[in-house]
Structure formats: structure tokens, C-alpha cells
């Protein structure tokens, strides 16, 4: 495979920066800056301690009762404390210290949510460029950014997902170039934000070590990723007075995830039902609300055979994470949101395999490209519509009727015709832009996939456009 020339490397870097800027602007424009009629507990009880820590130098959130009488908190040393994970809180605290006003607002936390998620998208783009062409990498990053709950949840408010996605995307990028210590730091940030991502670090390090027959990956990844666990325990010691991983309302999650009794999630029927609903239900199904993902499924076996070790290990971590996530949480994930937030981390980790699958299978078939365009348009359109709908208007979802409530009509009804038109314009622009990008075959030399078949661009009438073969290739 030909080496990447400096000018082409610069072009790819420029493309990533443009992508980052465009995604960040869209995220900043649609993020939730005001508490509104009903604040979402998860974001509010992450933002408020970030405010008190940044402005007042304390984790006490006694004044939270001025804004809401419900949420995720507990009493410690006579003061109210939030039980949310510290990653997002610690990242947002400096923003509140610099830009927080005399009274609490969601503003700085919304900026942090948009910034961390947009950074994750940019790092995902760099990661995808290691194994697929520029069009596929950019299209994959754009569809993750605008066709999933990354937009309507992670970038909308200070959930734990934005910092977690940023950490995992850094880890995936570093893993692809065997920068194992940096990968561990990415996992550390993810663990500090969502502790169960530790399973991803464990699987990735072990898989890489076995594959390379070297202790180096597991030692470097383990020694740096453990910093996230140490930081988490230290924070909980200060905040909750104990060395627990899961304080407050999280305390019963482990028992629920391992119990087959009343309220337990470890029963096969409950577990299987949650997995199917997570993927396929009209209310929260990732494949239902992001149907473009379906076009990557047929090529998965071939992609797996071609994929480098770091891609496979990330997918292994993604599957394990999702199983654990659904053992301790229900398929709904939360009320007042659009899309499925519980699959975001697994989707990001699986993105390289999905992109490779599409490039070696779908992008070579004109009919598949056309179907992909339709599915991508629909995905971006209704996530764009939902991105400006208030949480209270999205409402709650009853966990019982898994297959009878479709989330899209609810969001569309609350938005109105002007939003519909604007969302259609954005979706059309995204699809047009992906189609206009030249499909270069130059993944970075580290971890690149060799012998990838040429990808046919329908506009080129059968001319090989990418996939690892150029019209003039100088072989080494």
C-alpha cells in the first residue's frame, strides 16, 4: 500500500478540523442552556455540583432545592451531595469558574457537553481514517454526530456520555497506532465518567497482549487506565465518605445486575428483552432510529476477517460493555430524551468495523448507496427535529409497550413545520456533502488494512475510487 504523502496528510487533518468546527457549531446551537419546565435529573445533578465546585469550591449542593425537589442526591456530613460520576463534573468545574454567573445556569455545562461530544466525533474521524477512505470516514463521523443520540443526548446536556465518548475515541485512536499508554489515559477518562467502561480497557489490553504475544499492551493500558479507577475512588471518598465505586442511587445497580430475584436484571428473559428493545423497538431501538446502521450489517463477517486487532478488540469491549450496561439499566435509559443513549459508547467503539463493512460491501453497490442515502437522510432529519424539542415535550415512555410507541411522531408533533423544513435542509446538506467528498484510499500507515477491494462511486460509472487501490500505486 502506498504511503500517505504530506500534502494528503494535511488535507485529511484539515478535513477533521472542518468537521469538528461544523459539528461543534450545530451542537452549540441546539444544546439546552436553560433549566426549563422540568430539568432532566442526570444533567442537572451533574451540572450543579460542577457549578458549586467551580464557583464556591465545594461539592455541597444544598441550594439545589431552589431549582428542583427531586433528583439524584444523598446526605453526607449534613449536606446534600450529588451521586453522579465525577468525570463530567470535574471537566465542567473550570468552565463554571471562568464563565459561571452569580446564579446557577446550565450554560457552561451545555458548552462542555457540546465540546466533548464534538471532540469525540473529530477523534472518531481520525480513527476511521486509519482503515477506510475519506468519504467513508467522514460519512461515518457525520452520521454518528447527527444520526444518533450523540446529538440529542450527549451533546445536548451534561450527561456522562460526552466525556466518556471523548475518552473512548481517544483510546481507539491511540490503540490503532499502538500508543498504548495514551489509550489507557483515554480509558481512564471514560472510567472516571462511566466506571463500567473499565471492561473495555480490560478486554482491549488483554486482546492486544495475546495477539502480539507481549505483555507491553496490557501493562501500559492497565497502568494508565487504572488512574481513572483511582480518581473515581478518591472522589467518592471525598464526596460520599467511602471508597465505593457506586455511591448513592447507583448503590443497587450491581445487585440488580447480578440478581435473578425480584427486581433483578440477570434473568434471561429480562436481559434478552432489554437487548432486543434497545436495538429494535420504535421507542428506543438504535437500529430503528438510526436505520443507516442496517446497511453495514451484511459485510460484517468480511470486515471482521480483514480488520486489524485493535478494531476487533474494541468491538469485543463494545459488546461486553453493552451487556453489562443493560444488566444494570433498562432499555429506556431515561425519560425526556430522543434516541438511545445506552448504546452510544458501544456504537462508537464498533464504528471502525461498521465503516470497514460498509466500504468493502455496501459502497461497491449502487443500489446500496442509494438506500443508504435514504436511511441516512431519515436518521439525520428526525434527530435534527428532536434536537430542538424540550425534554418535557418528549415525555416519558412506559417500559411495558416495547413495540407500540414510536418516538418520532412525538418529536415531530412538538417541533412544528419550520423545524421540519430546517431539519430537512440540514439532512439534505449532510447527504450531499458526503457524496461530494473524494473517496481517497489512504488510511494512515499504522494499522491500515491491506488488500481492501476497490470501492465503486456511482458517479464514476464503475471506476475504482478507493478501498486500498489507487489508479497509480507505487508498491514497496
KOLPARO-208200 format. One record per residue (C-alpha): z, x, y; chain. Coordinates in nm, 3 decimals. Layout:
% residues N
      up    east   north unit
       Z       X       Y    A
...
***
This chain:
% residues 476
      up    east   north unit
   0.000   0.000   0.000    A
  -0.087   0.125   0.344    A
   0.185   0.241   0.575    A
   0.259   0.043   0.884    A
   0.110   0.206   1.194    A
   0.332   0.248   1.504    A
   0.127   0.002   1.709    A
   0.160  -0.261   1.436    A
   0.535  -0.197   1.408    A
   0.564  -0.250   1.783    A
   0.365  -0.572   1.753    A
   0.597  -0.705   1.485    A
   0.906  -0.613   1.689    A
   0.756  -0.787   1.992    A
   0.686  -1.094   1.781    A
   1.052  -1.104   1.674    A
   1.173  -1.080   2.033    A
   0.938  -1.358   2.144    A
   1.056  -1.570   1.852    A
   1.420  -1.504   1.941    A
   1.366  -1.595   2.306    A
   1.182  -1.918   2.231    A
   1.432  -2.034   1.971    A
   1.728  -1.947   2.194    A
   1.586  -2.145   2.487    A
   1.534  -2.451   2.266    A
   1.883  -2.417   2.122    A
   2.044  -2.378   2.465    A
   1.856  -2.681   2.593    A
   1.977  -2.911   2.313    A
   2.330  -2.780   2.245    A
   2.630  -3.007   2.305    A
   2.814  -2.895   2.621    A
   3.039  -3.197   2.680    A
   3.306  -3.346   2.460    A
   3.151  -3.692   2.481    A
   3.297  -4.011   2.348    A
   3.411  -3.873   2.013    A
   3.441  -3.494   1.966    A
   3.348  -3.352   1.628    A
   3.668  -3.217   1.480    A
   3.522  -2.898   1.335    A
   3.358  -2.779   1.656    A
   3.637  -2.895   1.886    A
   3.913  -2.726   1.685    A
   3.713  -2.404   1.677    A
   3.627  -2.406   2.046    A
   3.972  -2.497   2.175    A
   4.164  -2.200   2.023    A
   3.880  -1.975   2.143    A
   3.947  -2.113   2.493    A
   4.324  -2.064   2.477    A
   4.282  -1.715   2.328    A
   4.023  -1.609   2.584    A
   4.188  -1.763   2.893    A
   4.557  -1.773   2.806    A
   4.592  -1.504   2.540    A
   4.748  -1.743   2.286    A
   4.646  -1.933   1.974    A
   4.873  -2.224   2.066    A
   4.665  -2.536   2.129    A
   4.940  -2.778   2.235    A
   4.725  -2.918   2.517    A
   4.466  -3.034   2.266    A
   4.631  -3.376   2.272    A
   4.488  -3.425   2.621    A
   4.144  -3.445   2.460    A
   4.193  -3.595   2.115    A
   4.469  -3.730   1.894    A
   4.313  -3.626   1.565    A
   4.175  -3.313   1.409    A
   4.235  -3.004   1.202    A
   4.567  -2.850   1.306    A
   4.921  -2.779   1.191    A
   5.258  -2.691   1.344    A
   5.363  -2.325   1.343    A
   5.674  -2.199   1.526    A
   5.695  -2.526   1.715    A
   5.338  -2.506   1.842    A
   5.012  -2.670   1.741    A
   4.763  -2.431   1.581    A
   4.405  -2.481   1.463    A
   4.330  -2.424   1.096    A
   3.963  -2.333   1.150    A
   3.837  -1.997   1.019    A
   3.864  -1.713   1.272    A
   3.510  -1.569   1.281    A
   3.367  -1.815   1.532    A
   3.694  -1.831   1.727    A
   3.708  -1.455   1.779    A
   3.341  -1.435   1.880    A
   3.374  -1.718   2.132    A
   3.702  -1.600   2.290    A
   3.535  -1.333   2.512    A
   3.283  -1.591   2.633    A
   3.569  -1.815   2.740    A
   3.745  -1.518   2.902    A
   3.437  -1.448   3.113    A
   3.293  -1.794   3.175    A
   3.565  -2.042   3.086    A
   3.687  -2.252   3.377    A
   4.031  -2.377   3.468    A
   3.987  -2.667   3.230    A
   3.859  -2.664   2.875    A
   3.492  -2.739   2.814    A
   3.256  -2.695   2.522    A
   3.012  -2.496   2.738    A
   3.087  -2.136   2.632    A
   3.125  -2.236   2.268    A
   2.786  -2.412   2.277    A
   2.627  -2.094   2.412    A
   2.787  -1.893   2.129    A
   2.658  -2.141   1.872    A
   2.304  -2.120   2.010    A
   2.314  -1.742   2.046    A
   2.450  -1.663   1.699    A
   2.209  -1.902   1.527    A
   1.908  -1.772   1.723    A
   2.013  -1.417   1.630    A
   2.024  -1.523   1.266    A
   1.669  -1.659   1.297    A
   1.547  -1.332   1.450    A
   1.711  -1.124   1.177    A
   1.562  -1.359   0.917    A
   1.220  -1.289   1.069    A
   1.275  -0.914   1.035    A
   1.387  -0.965   0.675    A
   1.087  -1.177   0.581    A
   0.851  -0.918   0.728    A
   0.962  -0.682   0.453    A
   0.783  -0.880   0.184    A
   0.534  -1.124   0.342    A
   0.273  -1.127   0.616    A
   0.332  -1.201   0.982    A
   0.219  -1.564   0.968    A
   0.434  -1.648   0.667    A
   0.736  -1.464   0.810    A
   0.706  -1.630   1.150    A
   0.637  -1.970   0.999    A
   0.935  -1.938   0.767    A
   1.166  -1.836   1.051    A
   1.041  -2.116   1.278    A
   1.079  -2.381   1.010    A
   1.430  -2.262   0.928    A
   1.510  -2.272   1.301    A
   1.361  -2.614   1.381    A
   1.318  -2.790   1.046    A
   1.672  -2.768   0.910    A
   2.030  -2.835   1.017    A
   2.036  -2.487   1.166    A
   1.920  -2.667   1.483    A
   2.122  -2.987   1.469    A
   2.448  -2.836   1.339    A
   2.480  -2.456   1.358    A
   2.311  -2.420   1.699    A
   2.448  -2.745   1.841    A
   2.819  -2.661   1.848    A
   3.070  -2.402   1.736    A
   3.081  -2.475   1.367    A
   3.143  -2.174   1.146    A
   2.779  -2.175   1.040    A
   2.626  -1.986   1.334    A
   2.835  -1.669   1.292    A
   2.809  -1.697   0.913    A
   2.430  -1.719   0.924    A
   2.419  -1.425   1.163    A
   2.631  -1.216   0.927    A
   2.433  -1.310   0.617    A
   2.098  -1.248   0.787    A
   2.217  -0.903   0.895    A
   2.329  -0.836   0.539    A
   1.995  -0.946   0.392    A
   1.800  -0.732   0.637    A
   2.015  -0.427   0.564    A
   2.005  -0.487   0.189    A
   1.626  -0.472   0.196    A
   1.634  -0.117   0.333    A
   1.932  -0.007   0.122    A
   2.163   0.020   0.421    A
   2.448  -0.096   0.204    A
   2.734  -0.021   0.444    A
   2.565  -0.227   0.717    A
   2.501  -0.504   0.464    A
   2.873  -0.504   0.389    A
   2.952  -0.543   0.759    A
   2.724  -0.845   0.769    A
   2.905  -0.993   0.472    A
   3.238  -0.913   0.643    A
   3.141  -1.128   0.943    A
   3.036  -1.406   0.706    A
   3.365  -1.384   0.514    A
   3.562  -1.396   0.838    A
   3.376  -1.717   0.925    A
   3.345  -1.881   0.580    A
   3.558  -1.697   0.322    A
   3.373  -1.828   0.017    A
   3.070  -1.620   0.117    A
   3.263  -1.336  -0.047    A
   3.089  -1.441  -0.369    A
   2.756  -1.346  -0.210    A
   2.880  -0.995  -0.130    A
   3.023  -0.954  -0.480    A
   2.702  -1.063  -0.653    A
   2.473  -0.863  -0.424    A
   2.673  -0.544  -0.463    A
   2.707  -0.579  -0.840    A
   2.342  -0.672  -0.889    A
   2.220  -0.378  -0.680    A
   2.453  -0.138  -0.861    A
   2.341  -0.249  -1.208    A
   1.975  -0.242  -1.112    A
   1.994   0.107  -0.960    A
   2.241   0.234  -1.221    A
   2.450   0.368  -0.938    A
   2.796   0.291  -0.804    A
   2.678   0.352  -0.447    A
   2.574  -0.008  -0.359    A
   2.890  -0.173  -0.486    A
   3.116   0.091  -0.331    A
   2.952   0.077   0.012    A
   2.912  -0.301   0.021    A
   3.261  -0.354  -0.116    A
   3.432  -0.108   0.118    A
   3.284  -0.265   0.432    A
   3.272  -0.631   0.330    A
   3.642  -0.620   0.241    A
   3.709  -0.575   0.614    A
   3.625  -0.942   0.653    A
   3.890  -1.040   0.400    A
   4.146  -0.811   0.560    A
   4.069  -0.955   0.902    A
   4.096  -1.308   0.769    A
   4.435  -1.245   0.610    A
   4.565  -1.069   0.921    A
   4.452  -1.356   1.144    A
   4.615  -1.614   0.918    A
   4.935  -1.412   0.916    A
   4.946  -1.432   1.296    A
   4.815  -1.788   1.326    A
   4.976  -1.958   1.026    A
   5.264  -1.726   0.944    A
   5.133  -1.648   0.594    A
   4.883  -1.427   0.418    A
   4.689  -1.727   0.286    A
   4.310  -1.742   0.279    A
   4.305  -2.122   0.319    A
   4.574  -2.247   0.561    A
   4.626  -2.597   0.699    A
   4.388  -2.867   0.581    A
   4.198  -2.612   0.373    A
   4.503  -2.568   0.154    A
   4.400  -2.826  -0.104    A
   4.038  -2.715  -0.133    A
   4.096  -2.462  -0.408    A
   4.293  -2.710  -0.618    A
   4.026  -2.976  -0.568    A
   3.752  -2.733  -0.663    A
   3.922  -2.641  -0.991    A
   4.080  -2.974  -1.090    A
   3.939  -3.236  -1.325    A
   4.211  -3.485  -1.238    A
   4.229  -3.746  -0.963    A
   4.057  -3.617  -0.654    A
   3.929  -3.310  -0.836    A
   3.572  -3.192  -0.782    A
   3.544  -2.992  -1.106    A
   3.437  -3.293  -1.312    A
   3.077  -3.252  -1.435    A
   2.971  -3.596  -1.315    A
   3.110  -3.547  -0.964    A
   2.972  -3.195  -0.937    A
   2.626  -3.286  -1.061    A
   2.614  -3.594  -0.841    A
   2.701  -3.389  -0.534    A
   2.433  -3.131  -0.614    A
   2.162  -3.393  -0.657    A
   2.268  -3.579  -0.342    A
   2.278  -3.253  -0.147    A
   1.920  -3.179  -0.241    A
   1.755  -3.519  -0.271    A
   1.948  -3.802  -0.104    A
   1.783  -3.965   0.203    A
   2.105  -3.922   0.397    A
   2.170  -3.550   0.348    A
   1.913  -3.422   0.100    A
   1.782  -3.081   0.206    A
   1.452  -3.137   0.023    A
   1.426  -3.491   0.161    A
   1.487  -3.400   0.525    A
   1.306  -3.063   0.507    A
   1.016  -3.155   0.276    A
   0.820  -2.841   0.360    A
   1.052  -2.665   0.114    A
   0.886  -2.853  -0.171    A
   0.564  -2.657  -0.116    A
   0.740  -2.333  -0.207    A
   0.867  -2.460  -0.543    A
   0.552  -2.421  -0.760    A
   0.529  -2.046  -0.703    A
   0.894  -1.960  -0.759    A
   0.851  -1.815  -1.109    A
   0.573  -1.583  -1.000    A
   0.764  -1.489  -0.685    A
   1.074  -1.409  -0.888    A
   0.874  -1.171  -1.106    A
   0.736  -0.990  -0.802    A
   1.048  -0.998  -0.588    A
   1.243  -0.677  -0.527    A
   1.603  -0.650  -0.642    A
   1.755  -0.731  -0.304    A
   1.572  -1.066  -0.296    A
   1.691  -1.160  -0.644    A
   2.050  -1.059  -0.575    A
   2.052  -1.267  -0.256    A
   1.926  -1.570  -0.446    A
   2.194  -1.517  -0.709    A
   2.454  -1.518  -0.434    A
   2.295  -1.827  -0.277    A
   2.319  -2.029  -0.598    A
   2.678  -1.924  -0.667    A
   2.778  -2.000  -0.307    A
   2.629  -2.349  -0.316    A
   2.803  -2.433  -0.644    A
   3.137  -2.318  -0.501    A
   3.072  -2.496  -0.172    A
   3.007  -2.828  -0.344    A
   3.311  -2.783  -0.563    A
   3.535  -2.782  -0.258    A
   3.343  -3.023  -0.035    A
   3.150  -3.346  -0.074    A
   2.774  -3.374  -0.035    A
   2.813  -3.547   0.303    A
   2.952  -3.236   0.470    A
   3.066  -3.420   0.784    A
   3.012  -3.732   0.990    A
   2.824  -3.742   1.318    A
   2.561  -3.485   1.217    A
   2.197  -3.492   1.113    A
   2.084  -3.283   0.818    A
   2.273  -3.093   0.553    A
   2.498  -2.818   0.683    A
   2.634  -2.718   0.342    A
   2.306  -2.567   0.223    A
   2.233  -2.356   0.533    A
   2.377  -2.032   0.400    A
   2.209  -2.070   0.061    A
   1.880  -2.162   0.226    A
   1.886  -1.855   0.448    A
   1.966  -1.628   0.153    A
   1.684  -1.784  -0.051    A
   1.429  -1.772   0.232    A
   1.267  -1.441   0.125    A
   1.197  -1.574  -0.226    A
   1.071  -1.905  -0.087    A
   0.843  -1.729   0.161    A
   0.705  -1.500  -0.108    A
   0.650  -1.800  -0.333    A
   0.451  -1.977  -0.061    A
   0.243  -1.670   0.018    A
   0.134  -1.597  -0.338    A
   0.077  -1.960  -0.428    A
   0.052  -2.218  -0.151    A
  -0.113  -2.017   0.127    A
  -0.408  -1.948  -0.104    A
  -0.495  -2.317  -0.140    A
  -0.649  -2.515   0.143    A
  -0.502  -2.846   0.027    A
  -0.153  -2.694   0.005    A
  -0.183  -2.554   0.357    A
  -0.277  -2.900   0.487    A
   0.010  -3.070   0.306    A
   0.245  -2.800   0.432    A
   0.131  -2.871   0.789    A
   0.212  -3.241   0.748    A
   0.551  -3.181   0.588    A
   0.640  -2.914   0.844    A
   0.542  -3.146   1.131    A
   0.762  -3.425   0.997    A
   1.056  -3.191   0.942    A
   1.042  -3.044   1.292    A
   0.979  -3.385   1.451    A
   1.284  -3.563   1.322    A
   1.514  -3.263   1.363    A
   1.389  -3.235   1.722    A
   1.466  -3.604   1.776    A
   1.813  -3.570   1.624    A
   1.891  -3.253   1.823    A
   1.948  -3.461   2.138    A
   2.128  -3.755   1.979    A
   2.504  -3.773   2.036    A
   2.733  -3.737   1.737    A
   2.877  -4.084   1.780    A
   2.528  -4.236   1.760    A
   2.458  -4.060   1.432    A
   2.764  -4.230   1.289    A
   2.937  -4.194   0.956    A
   2.789  -4.210   0.609    A
   2.963  -4.387   0.323    A
   2.972  -4.149   0.024    A
   2.912  -4.432  -0.224    A
   2.549  -4.536  -0.148    A
   2.395  -4.194  -0.201    A
   2.038  -4.315  -0.226    A
   2.014  -4.615   0.004    A
   2.081  -4.483   0.355    A
   1.809  -4.280   0.524    A
   1.935  -4.075   0.817    A
   1.604  -4.055   1.008    A
   1.580  -4.418   1.131    A
   1.933  -4.394   1.268    A
   1.848  -4.088   1.475    A
   1.510  -4.224   1.585    A
   1.659  -4.555   1.699    A
   1.925  -4.379   1.906    A
   1.675  -4.145   2.075    A
   1.403  -4.363   2.227    A
   1.025  -4.327   2.289    A
   1.045  -4.044   2.543    A
   1.230  -3.825   2.294    A
   0.987  -3.923   2.019    A
   0.693  -3.804   2.230    A
   0.863  -3.479   2.330    A
   0.960  -3.407   1.970    A
   0.603  -3.472   1.856    A
   0.471  -3.230   2.117    A
   0.714  -2.961   2.004    A
   0.638  -3.017   1.635    A
   0.265  -3.004   1.703    A
   0.305  -2.683   1.903    A
   0.505  -2.516   1.623    A
   0.241  -2.604   1.362    A
  -0.041  -2.493   1.594    A
   0.135  -2.166   1.670    A
   0.189  -2.081   1.304    A
  -0.178  -2.144   1.236    A
  -0.285  -1.918   1.523    A
  -0.087  -1.616   1.408    A
  -0.293  -1.346   1.242    A
  -0.176  -1.301   0.885    A
  -0.105  -0.929   0.856    A
  -0.023  -0.786   0.517    A
   0.208  -0.512   0.637    A
   0.562  -0.568   0.524    A
   0.788  -0.274   0.607    A
   0.757   0.009   0.360    A
   1.119  -0.027   0.245    A
   1.139  -0.284  -0.028    A
   0.781  -0.403   0.011    A
   0.619  -0.588  -0.276    A
   0.313  -0.421  -0.420    A
   0.013  -0.582  -0.581    A
   0.056  -0.906  -0.392    A
  -0.264  -1.111  -0.421    A
  -0.465  -1.182  -0.106    A
  -0.377  -1.494   0.086    A
  -0.664  -1.710   0.200    A
  -0.660  -1.853   0.550    A
  -0.855  -2.183   0.550    A
  -1.007  -2.086   0.885    A
  -1.152  -1.769   0.731    A
  -1.353  -1.968   0.474    A
  -1.233  -1.765   0.179    A
  -1.195  -1.427   0.349    A
  -0.888  -1.239   0.226    A
  -0.642  -1.239   0.510    A
  -0.323  -1.097   0.367    A
  -0.079  -1.061   0.083    A
  -0.078  -0.685   0.044    A
  -0.456  -0.618   0.065    A
  -0.648  -0.534   0.380    A
  -1.024  -0.514   0.427    A
  -0.992  -0.140   0.462    A
  -0.691   0.002   0.287    A
  -0.613   0.369   0.257    A
  -0.424   0.424  -0.068    A
  -0.178   0.700  -0.118    A
***
